[in-house]
Each structure stands twice: as structure tokens, then as C-alpha cells.
Amino acid sequence: MKSALITGITGQDGSYLAELLLSKGYKVYGLVRMSSVNNRERIAHLLGNNNFHILYGDLTDEASLYEAVKKSNPDEIYNLAAQSHVGLSTNFSEYTTNVNALGFLRLMNVIHSLEIQNKVKVYEALTSDIFGNVEEDYMNEETKIQPINPYACAKAYAFWLAKSYRQRGVFIVNGIAFAHESKRRPPIFVTRKITKAAVRIKLGKQDKLSLGNLSVRRDWGHAKDYVEAMYKAMQHNKPDDYVLATGKTTSLREFCIKAFKEAGIDLIFKGEGNEEKAYDVKTNKLVIDIDPRFSRPLEKLNPIGDYSKAKNILGWEPKYTIDDIIKEMIEQDLIEEK
């Protein structure tokens, strides 16, 4: 029986990956930080599985990582833990770097200390933000890396560190994922913020929603598709870098239209720029306005991922559409808000 250690097990990706690996017959160990708050709702349904085990540890504490890796003795390590909010990374730049960059370094130090570098396979979860504002329409594994925020800089460090260890013989996969969502996405992220607001406005629990630049487009996929790609990349006979994306983009404005319609509200937009507003067609009530504080400076308006390498080598393609994702999120928000 193969064993896997997943950091970031309580997150969206970690929980879906744990489900997938358990279905493949793995023994799964999930790394959980010590906390006074119980944040295990995404993995609560797994706790009774005899092949699922919780270990305590933190990417900012090398000793705890050492004990977790030693106890789990993994065939595969999926490093999914991160400070993953781009906007917050500016205010928490040191913490973001400590977790996202140095955390991976600590993990690699542990692997070498335990002398398992020739046995274990490692997946490092990266982000398309490492590409910054490149001029190309489509981004792939050869796109120039030029990060523009602390979150992306920390992930770029991890990208190059992984490649350096790979040159020394360690099996390390760099997964460069574009935005991916699901019903397990927390409301601090804009997609779930929108779907939850749509439901709350429909139910009369919220007056309106404030957002940033509505013209920003994103290549949004589903987390379930992306953890499938992670697994496939780790089973391949050669470690490599892979862009994970859908190749299609949706604007924030279009996302709002789809989400509110799924919740039972048709929108009409009026005005431009910071004066743009959305109204309920039926009641003419203001439901969306613009708050410039939510706009990211310097961000690329239309990042599109080219996943052809993952398709050609791994046989991977995304299955979920943006409409599937929104429907799932709205259904979950209806459950939570009623």
C-alpha cells in the first residue's frame, strides 16, 4: 500500500486530493497545524477512514516537519500548504515568504536529513501568479517568470528551488495552477464571495456586494480536476513542470451574471469604471457596486493557461465548466444560508 503525506490537508485542494488518493488505495497522512480553532470541516467525513491519519506540524517549524515525514514514511509528498491569499500577501509579506518559500525549503531539508530523497516523490503546488504581467496571450511552462507581489515571489522561489533539487535527482513535480474553485472555497476568495452574496441577497440577508475591477478575466477551473492532474503527474515516470488550466476565461462581470442568475436574480449593469453598478432587473434594486480597494494594482486583466503539455504527456483535461462550478457553489451556499 502506497502512503502519501499532504500538507494543507484542511484546504480545498488537500481535502479533494485526500479523497482521490484514498479511492486509489493509499494510506493518507494529513498535516494539520496546531490551532485553538477547529478548521477541519472539509475533512470531517474522512476522519473515520482507517487509512486516513492526522499528523500535527507546520511549514514554519522544521522539527515538526521532521517528525511528520518520519512517522508517515511517505512514498509521495504533496506540498499544498500555503498562505494563498494574494491580496493579503502585501500586508503579511514576511509570513507569506516564511510559509510559501522557506516552508518548502524546510521540507526539502527534512527529506535529505531522513535520507529519503531517492525514494520519495514530491509535488510542489505553485501558481500562475509567478508569470506576472507577461505580454503573451497564453501562458505555458516556457513563459517568463516575473512575479509582481509577495505571494508570487515566494512561489517563484519554490519553483526554482524545486528545479534545483530535481537536477540533483529528486523526483519533484512543479504544478503551476491557474485559479481553481469549488464549493469548499472559503468566502475570503472573490468567487465564493460572489456566490454567497448572490444567495444572501436573494434571501434578504444582505443588501449589496462590493467588488473591484469587473473587467478582470480569470481562467477558472475546478479543484477536483486539478488534484486529478497532481496525481497523474506524480505517477508519470519523469518529474516535470506542468501548467494546469482550462484555456478559457470568464470576466468577473460575467461570473456575477451567471452566479446571480443561478441564485434567481437577473442583473443589468450601468455605468463605467468605478461608477459601474449592477441592478436587479426585476426590482431595480442596487446589488453590486465598485470599491477600488478591491482592485489589485498591476494585475494582468486576462491570464489564460495553456495546458497542452499536461494533456499530451499525462492525458489530462479539465472536465468541469465554469457553469458547473458556479452551480455547485450556489447550491452549497443555499444549504449553508437557509
DOSEKOL-309652 format. One record per atom (N, C-alpha, C): residue in one letter; z, x, y negated. Coordinates in steps of 0.2 Angstrom, whole numbers, plus 2048, in hexadecimal, padded with zeros to 3 digits. Layout:
<nodes>
AZXY...
</nodes>
This chain:
<nodes>
M800804806M800800800M8008047FAK7FB8037F5K7FB8077EFK8018057EAS8038097E6S8088077E1S8058097DAA8078057D5A8058067CEA80B8057CAL80B8097C5L8108087BFL80C8067B9I80E8017B6I80B7FE7B0I8107FE7AAT80F8027A5T81380279FT8107FC79BG8147F9797G8127F3793G8117ED798I8157ED79DI8147E77A2I8167E079FT81A7E079AT81C7DA797T8167D7792G8117DB790G80C7D978CG8077D578FQ8027D278BQ7FC7CE78EQ7F97D2793D7F67D8792D7F27DC797D7F77DE79DG7FD7E079CG8017E27A1G8027DD7A6S8037D77A4S8057D17A8S7FF7CF7ACY7F97CF7A9Y7F37CD7ADY7F17D37B2L7F27D97B0L7F17DE7B4L7F57DE7BAA7FC7DD7B9A8017DC7BFA7FE7D77C4E7FC7D17C1E7FA7CC7C6E7F47CE7CAL7EF7D27C7L7E97D47CAL7EB7D97D0L7EF7DE7CEL7F17E37D3L7F57E07D9L7F97DC7D7L7FD7D87DDL7F87D57E1S7F37D17DES7EE7CE7E3S7EA7D37E7K7EA7D97E5K7E67DE7E9K7EB7E27EEG7F17DF7EEG7F67E27F3G7FA7E87F1Y7FA7E97EAY7FE7EF7E7Y8057EE7E7K8097F37E7K8107F27E5K8107F47DEV8127F07D9V8127F17D2V8197F27CFY8197F77CBY81F7F97C7Y81E7F87C0G8227F47BCG8217F37B5G8267F67B1L8247FA7ACL8297FD7A8L82B7F97A2V8317F87A1V8347F379CV8397F7798R8397F6792R83D7F978DR8447F578DM8497F978DM8507F678CM8507F2785S8527EC785S8527E877FS8587E2780S85A7E077AS85F7DB77AS85C7D477BV8557D477AV8517CE77AV84D7CE780N84D7C8784N8497C878AN8427C6788N83D7CA789N8367C9787N8327C978DR8347C7793R8317C7799R82D7C179BE82C7BC797E8297B6798E8227B679CR81F7BB79AR8187BC79DR8187BF7A4I81E7C17A6I81E7C47ADI8247C07B1A8277BB7AEA82C7B77B2A82A7B57B9H8247B37B9H8217B07BFH8207B57C5L8207BB7C3L81F7C17C8L8267C47CAL82B7C27C7L8327C57C9L8347C47D0G8327BF7D3G8347BD7DAG82F7C07DFN82A7C47DDN8257C77E2N8297CD7E4N8297CE7EBN82C7D47EEN8287DB7ECN8227DA7EAN81E7E07E9N81E7E27E1F8227DE7DDF8237DF7D6F8297E17D4H82A7E77D0H8307EA7CFH8307EC7C7I8367EB7C4I8377ED7BDI83B7F37BDL8397F87B9L83C7FE7B8L83D7FF7B0Y8438017AEY8448027A7Y8428097A5G83F80979FG83C80F79CG83980E795D837813792D83481378BD83081978AL82A818787L82581D785L828822780T82D82077DT830825778T83682977BD837828782D83D82B785D83A82E78BE83983578BE836838791E83A838797A840838797A84583879CA8448327A0S84482C79DS8438267A0S83C8257A3L8378287A0L8308287A3L83182C7AAY8348327AAY8358367B0Y8388327B5E83D82F7B4E84082B7B9E83C8257BCA8388227B7A83481C7B9A82E81E7BEV82B8247BCV8258277C0V8288297C6K82D82D7C6K83082F7CDK83282A7D1K8358247CFK83781F7D3K83181B7D6S82C81A7D2S8278167D4S82281A7D8N8218207D7N81D8257DBN8168217DBP8138207D5P80D81C7D5P8068207D7D80281C7DAD7FB81E7DBD7F781E7D5E7F98197D1E7F58177CAE7FA8167C5I7F98187BFI7FD8177B9I7F98137B4Y7FB80E7B1Y7F780A7ACY7FB80A7A6N7F980E7A1N7FD80F79BN7FB80A796L7FE804796L7FC7FF791L8017FE78CA80780178CA80C800787A809803780A80B80077BA809802774A80C7FE76FQ80C801769Q80D7FD763Q8067FB761S8057F4762S7FD7F2762S7FB7EE75CH8007EE757H7FE7EA751H7FB7EF74CV7F47EE74BV7F17F3746V7F47F273FG7F57EC73CG7F87EB736G7FF7EE735L8037EE73AL80A7F0739L80A7F873AS8057FB73DS80580273ES805806737T803803732T80480772BT80B807729N80F80272AN816802728N81A80572EF818806734F81C809739F81780E73CS815813738S81081873AS81481D73FE81A81F73DE81D824742E81F821749Y82181B749Y82281874FY81C817753T817814750T810813753T80E81A756T80E81F753T80C826755T81182875BN81782775AN81C829760N81A825766V81881F766V81781B76CV81081C76EN80B81B76AN80481B76CN80182276DA80382776AA80182E76BA80683276FL80C83376DL810837770L813834776G81382D777G81582A77DG81182C783F80A82C782F80582E787F806836789L80883A784L809841785L80F842789R81483E788R81A83E78CR81983C793L815837794L81383579BL80F83A79EM80B83E79BM80784379EM80C8497A0N81184A79CN81684F79DN81984E7A3V81B8487A4V81F8457AAV81B8467B0I8148447B0I8108457B6I80F84C7B8H80F8517B3H80F8587B5H81685A7B7S81B8587B5S82285A7B7S8238587BEL8208527C0L8218507C7L81C8537CCE8178567C9E81285A7CCE80D8547D0I80C84F7CDI80884A7D0I8018497CDQ7FF84E7C9Q7F984D7C5Q7F384D7C9N7F38507CFN7ED8507D4N7ED84A7D8K7F28467D8K7F38407DCK7F28397D8V7F58397D2V7F58327CFV7EF8317CAK7ED82B7CAK7E88297C5K7EB8267BFV7E88277B9V7EB8257B3V7E68217AFY7E881B7ACY7E48177A8Y7E78177A1E7E481979CE7E6819795E7E3814791A7E780F78FA7E480978BA7E380B784L7DC80B782L7DB80D77BL7D7807777T7D5808771T7D380376DT7CC80476AS7C8800768S7C2801764S7C480375DD7CA80275BD7CC804754D7CB80C753I7CB80F759I7CA817758I7C3818755F7BE814755F7B7815752F7B781474BG7BC810748G7BC80F741G7B680C73EN7B480D738N7AE80A735N7A880E736V7A680E73CV79F81273EV79A80D73BE79481173BE78E80D738E78A80973DE78B80C744E787808749E78980174AD7847FD74CD7857F674DD7897F5754Y7887F9759Y78B7F975FY78F800760M7957FF763M799805765M79A80676CN79980C76EN79980E775N79D814776E79D81777CE7A181D77EE79F82377AE799823777E797829773E79882876BT79B822769T79C821762T7A182675FK79F828759K7A482D756K7AB82A755I7B082E756I7B782B755I7B982D74EQ7BB82874AQ7BD82A743Q7C2824741P7C8824744P7CD81F743P7CF81F73BI7D1819739I7D3818732I7DA815731N7DE814736N7E5812735N7E981573AP7F0815739P7F481973EP7F4817745Y7F3810746Y7F280E74DY7EC811751A7E681174DA7E0814750A7E181C751C7E481F74CC7E582674CC7E9828752A7EF824754A7F382675AA7EF825760K7EB820760K7E781E766K7E1824767A7DF826761A7D982B762A7DD832765Y7E3833763Y7E6839766Y7E783876DA7E983276FA7E9831777A7E383277AF7DD830777F7D683077AF7D583777BW7D683C776W7D4843777W7D984677CL7DF84477CL7E4847780L7E2846788A7E083F789A7DE83D78FA7D8842792K7D384378DK7CD84678FK7CF84E791S7D485078DS7D685778ES7D9858795Y7DD853797Y7E085379EY7DB8527A3R7D684E7A2R7D184D7A6R7CD8537A8Q7CC8577A3Q7C985E7A4Q7CD8627A8R7D38617A9R7D78657ADR7D88627B4G7D485D7B5G7D485A7BCG7D88547BDV7DC8517B8V7DF84B7B9V7DB8457B8F7DC8407BDF7D783A7BDF7DA8357B7I7D78357B1I7D98317ACI7D382D7A9V7D48277A9V7CF8227A6V7D182079FN7CC82179AN7CD81E794N7CA817793G7CD812792G7CB80B791G7CB80A78AI7C5809787I7C4808780I7C380177FA7C87FD77EA7C77F577EA7C67F3777F7C27EE776F7C17EA770F7C67E4771A7C77E176CA7CC7DB76BA7CC7D7771H7D17D5774H7D17D177AH7D87CC779E7D77C677BE7DC7C177AE7DD7BD780S7E27B8780S7E47B4785S7E97AF783K7EB7AB787K7F17A6785K7F77AA785R7F77B0787R7FE7B5787R7FE7B9781R7F97B877CR7F97BC776R7FF7B9772P8037BE76FP8087BB76AP8057B9763P8087B4760P8067B275AP8057B7754I8087BD755I8087C274FI8007C474FF7FC7C3754F7F57C5754F7F17BF751V7EC7C074DV7E97BB749V7E67B674ET7E37B7754T7E07B2758T7E57AC75AR7EB7AF75CR7F07AA75ER7F37A7758K7F37AA753K7F67A774DK7F27A174BI7EB7A274CI7E679D74AI7E779774FT7E7798755T7E779375AT7EE78F759K7F3793758K7FA78F758K7FA78B751A7F878E74CA7F878A746A7F3784746A7EE78474AA7E977E74AA7ED77974EV7F177B753V7F5776757V7FA773753R7FE77774FR80477574BR802771745I7FC772742I7F976E73DI7F7767740K7F4767746K7F2761749K7F875C74AL7FE76074CL80475C74EL80875B748G80675D742G80A75C73CG81076073BK81076673FK81676B73FK81577073AQ80E771737Q80D776732Q80877472DD808776727D804773722D7FD777722K7FD77D722K7F7781721K7F8788724L7F278C725L7F2792727L7EF797722S7F279D721S7EF7A271DS7EC7A8721L7E67AA71FL7E37AF723L7E07B471EG7DD7BA720G7DA7BF71CG7D27BD71CN7CE7C271CN7C77C271BN7C47BE721L7C17B8720L7BF7B4725L7B87B6728S7B57BB724S7AE7BD726S7AE7C372BV7B47C572CV7B57CB731V7B37C8738R7AF7CC73CR7AD7CA742R7B17CE748R7B27CC74ER7B57D0753R7B27CE759D7B27D375ED7AF7D3764D7B57D1769W7B67CB76AW7BC7C876DW7BB7C7775G7BF7CA779G7BE7C8780G7C57C6783H7C57C5789H7CB7C278DH7CF7C8790A7D57C8790A7D97CD793A7D87CD79AK7D77C779DK7D67C77A5K7D07CB7A7D7CB7CB7A3D7C47CF7A4D7C67D67A3Y7CA7D879EY7CB7DF79DY7CF7E27A2V7D47DF7A4V7D87E27AAV7D47E37B0E7CF7DF7B1E7CB7DF7B7E7C77E67B6A7C57E77B0A7C17ED7AEA7C67F47AFM7CC7F37ADM7D17F97AEM7D17FA7B6Y7D27F57BAY7D37F67C1Y7CC7F97C4K7C67F77C2K7C07FA7C5K7BF8017C3A7C18037BDA7C08097BAA7C580E7BEM7CB80C7C0M7CF8107C4M7CD8117CBQ7C980C7CEQ7C780D7D5Q7C18117D5H7BD8127D0H7B78167D0H7B981E7D2N7B48217D5N7B68287D7N7B682D7D2K7B482B7CCK7B48307C6K7B782D7C0P7BC8317BDP7BF82E7B7P7BA82F7B1D7BB82A7ACD7B682A7A7D7B98267A1D7B582679CD7B6821796D7B281B796Y7B5815795Y7B180F795Y7B380B78FV7AE80878CV7AF803787V7AF7FC78AL7B47F8789L7B57F278BL7B47ED786A7AF7E8786A7AD7E4781A7A97DE784T7A77DA77FT7A27D4781T79B7D577EG79A7D9779G7947DA776G7927D4771K7977CF770K7967CA76CK79C7C9767T79A7C7761T7A07C675CT7A07BF759T7A67BE757T7A87B7754T7AB7B974DS7A97B5748S7AD7B6741S7B47B3742L7B87B573EL7BF7B273DL7BE7AA73BR7B97A9737R7B77A2735R7B579E73BE7B07A173FE7AE79D744E7B479C74AF7B87A174AF7BE7A074FF7C279A74CC7C379A746C7C7794743C7C478E745I7BD78D743I7BA787745I7BA78574CK7B978A751K7BA788758K7C178675AA7C678A757A7CD788759A7CF782756F7CE780750F7D077A74DF7CD774750K7C6775752K7C2770755K7C576E75CE7C7773760E7CA773766E7D176F766A7D4770760A7DB76D75FA7DA76675CG7D476475AG7D275D758G7D175C750I7D076274DI7CF762746I7C8765744D7C4761741D7BD76473ED7BE767737L7BC76D736L7BD771730L7B677172CI7B7771725I7B2772720I7B577871CF7B177D71BF7B3782716F7B078270FK7B378370AK7B1783703K7B3789700G7AF78C6FBG7B17926F7G7AF7986FAE7B079E6F7E7AE7A46F9E7B47A96F8G7B47AF6FCG7B87B46FBG7BF7B26FCN7C47B46F8N7CB7B26F8N7CC7AB6F6E7C77A86F3E7C87A16F1E7C579C6F7E7C379F6FDE7C079B702E7C6797705K7C5790707K7CA78C70AK7C778770FA7CB785714A7C8781719A7CC77A719Y7C8775719Y7CB76E719Y7CA76A71FD7CF766721D7CE761726D7C875C724V7C375C728V7BD757726V7C0750725K7C474E72AK7C674772AK7CB745725T7D074A723T7D574871ET7D474B717N7CF750717N7CE755711N7D575970FK7D975A714K7DF75D713K7DE765714L7E076970FL7E077070FL7E3773716V7E077771AV7E3779720V7E3781721I7DE78471DI7DE78B71DI7DC78E716D7E0793714D7DE79670ED7DE79E70FI7DD7A270AI7DC7A970BI7E27AC707D7E57B170BD7EA7B5708D7E87BD709P7E67C0703P7E37C7704P7E87CC707R7EE7CA708R7F37CF70BR7F17CF713F7EE7CB715F7EC7CB71CF7E57CE71ES7E27D1719S7DC7D471AS7DD7DC71BR7DA7DF720R7DB7E6721R7D67EA71CP7D97EF719P7D47F3715P7D07F7719L7CA7F8717L7C57FD71BL7C37FB722E7C47F5724E7C37F372BE7BB7F172BK7B87F3731K7B17F1732K7B17EA733L7AC7E7730L7AB7DF730L7A87DD737N7A47E173BN7A17DE740N7A17E3746P7A67E5749P7A67EA74FP7A47E7755I79F7E9758I79C7E775FI79C7EC764G79F7EA76AG79F7EF76FG7997EF774D7977F5776D7927F677BD7957F7782Y7967F3786Y7997F478DY7947F6792S78E7F8791S7897F9796S78B7FE79BK78F803799K79280979DK7968067A3A79B8017A1A79F7FE7A5A79B7F97AAK7967F67A7K7927F27ABK78E7F67B0N78B7FB7AEN7877FF7B3N78B8037B8I7908067B6I79480A7BBI7998067BFL79D8027BCL7A27FE7BFL7A07F77C1G79A7F57BFG7987EE7C1G79C7E97BEW79F7EA7B8W7A37E67B4W7A07E27AEE7A17DC7AEE79F7D87A8E7A47D37A6P7A57D17A0P7AA7CC79EP7A77C57A0K7AC7C17A3K7AA7BA7A5K7AC7B57A0Y7B17B679CY7B47B1797Y7B07B1791T7AE7AB78ET7AB7AB788T7B17A9782I7AF7AA77CI7B47A9777I7B67A2777D7B279D779D7B4796779D7B979577FD7B8799785D7BD79878AD7C479B788I7C47A0784I7CA7A3781I7CE79E77DI7CA79C778I7CD797773I7D0791777K7CC78E77BK7CE78877FK7D578A782E7D578F786E7DB791789E7E1792785M7E079577FM7E679677AM7E8790777I7E378B775I7E5785772I7E9781778E7E778177EE7EB77D783E7F2780784Q7F3786783Q7F9789784Q7FE78777ED7FB788778D7FE786772D80177F772L7FC77A775L7FE773775L80477277AI80477677FI80A776784I811778780E81077E77CE816781779E81877D773E814779770E816776769E81876E76AK81676B770K817764771K81E763774
</nodes>
